[in-house]
Amino acid sequence: MRHVAFCSLLIFLSCSGAPVQEGAIRGSAGGYTIVFPQKWKIVRPDDVTLEAVSEDELAGVRIVEQGRIGKSAEDILGKIEKQLEVQNSLPESSRTLDANLLKESNAQHCAIGQYALRKNGVLLRRKIWVFVKGQRAFVITTNVPESYAGEYPGVFEGIIKSLRAQ
């Protein structure tokens, strides 16, 4: 099962970029900093993308910085949902970030979505946060096989809480 889950994770993560650093880091690929747990493998496939995979190679995080040219966090998330052909499974009340966490992130707004996707026969839990600051958006995607999802909520929450938009 772990091999199938890892293969599915490789589809999600493009690990073709050169490794940046292994261990607890503050990644900065543009206008933000973020902290990953020790022993996570970090790569930067390009100037606007930062990807990380857990030591057990089951969980992954991808951050993409993009210009938003007047789009709201909800508009960006809606476009992603349309492209993936999925519906947000979070209740309406859970689709925005707590005001205190938003303030700590230095972002102006955040929209959140959660989805169940099947890749190569493995059910995956994907969560997407779209943070907006000024004319930039930071799209953070977490991905883990559903059967292991219970092992990662605190880890993903810690990563999200560490985001600081510049």
N, C-alpha and C positions, 0 to 999 in steps of 0.2 A: 504494500500500500504506500509506503514512504517513497518508493521509486516512482510510482505513478504520480503521487502528489508532487514530487520534485520536478518531474517532467512537465506537469501542468504549470508549476511555478516558473519554469524556464520560459514557457510561452509568454507569461505575463511580464517577466523581467528580461530585458535585453542586456545580457551580461557581456556584451562584446566590448564595452568600454574598458579602458585601463583601470586597474584598481587604484583607488585614491588612498585609502588607508583602512586598516582593519583595527577594530577596537572602538572605544568610546570616543566619538569625535563630534565636533561642531562642523557640520557641512555648510558650505556657503557657495551655492551655485547661482549667483546673482544677488537678489535683494532680500535674502533671508538667512537666518541661521537655524539649525535644528540639531538635536542631540539623539543619537542612536545608542542602544545598549552595547556594552562591551561584547566583542566577538562577532558582531554583525559584520558582514562583508559589504563594503561600500564601493560603488562604481559611478563614474560620470560618463555616460555614453556621448554626451554633447554639452555645450555651454549652458543649457537651460534645464537639464534633467539630472537628477540625483536618484540613484536606486540603491536599496539596501535589502539584504536577505539575511534571515536569522541563521544562527550557528547550525541548527538542525535542518536548515534549507526548506522549511515548511512555510514560513511566513515571509512576506515581502512588502516593501513600501516603495512607492515611486512618487517623486515630486517633480512637477513640471512648472516652470515659471513662464507666464505668457502675458503679452500685452492684451488688454481686454477691450480697449477702444470703446468705452462707454457702456459695457455690458455689466449687468448685475451678477452676483454670485449665483442667484437662482437661474438666470438666463444661461450661464455657462454650464451649470449642472444639468439643466433641461436639455441642452444640446448634446451633452455626453450621454444622457439617458436615451435620447432619440437615436444616436449612433449605435449604442449597444443594444437597442431594442429591449430595454428593461424598464420596470417601474420601481420607484422608491418604496421599500417596504417599511420605512420608519413612519411612525405616526407624525402628523403635522407638527405637534408640539416638540418633537425631537429633531426637527430638521434645521435648527439654527444652533449656534454655539452659545453657551451661557455667557451673559454680558461680562462677567469678571474675566473669564478665560479669553474672550475676544479682546478685551482691553489689554491683557497681558501679552497677547500675540502681536500687538501694535497694528492689527488689521482693522478695517472699518466694518467688514461684514463677513459672514461665513454661512454657506449653505452645505448641508450634509445629506448624503444618501447612502442607503444600504441595499445590497442586491445579492441574489443567489444566481450564480452562473455555473453552467456545466461545461467543462473543458476536458477533452479526452476521457470522458466517462467519470470524471471526478467533480463532485459538487463543491463549488468554491463560495466562500463568503467574501464579498468585496464591499468595502466602504470607501466613499469618496467625500473629501472635504474640499470645498472651494473657498479659499480666503481671498479677499479683495482689499487692496490698499492702493489708493490713487488710481492710476491707469494700469496697474499690474494685478494679475491673478496668480495664485499659487494653488495648483491642483495636487492634492495629496491623495493617493490611492493605496489602501491596504488590501492585502489578499492573503487568504489562508484556506486550506481545505476545511469544509464544514465540520468534519469529524475531529479537527484539532482547534476549532475556533474558540472553544472554552479556555484554551491555554494562553491566549494572547490578548484579551481585552485590556488588561492593565498595562501591558507592554505598548500596545498601540496608543492607548490613552496618554501614557507618558511621553511618547514621541510627539503626539499632537500638541500636548501642553508645552513642549519645549520650543515650538515654532516661534520665531521672532521675525516679523517682517521689518525690513529696513526702510 
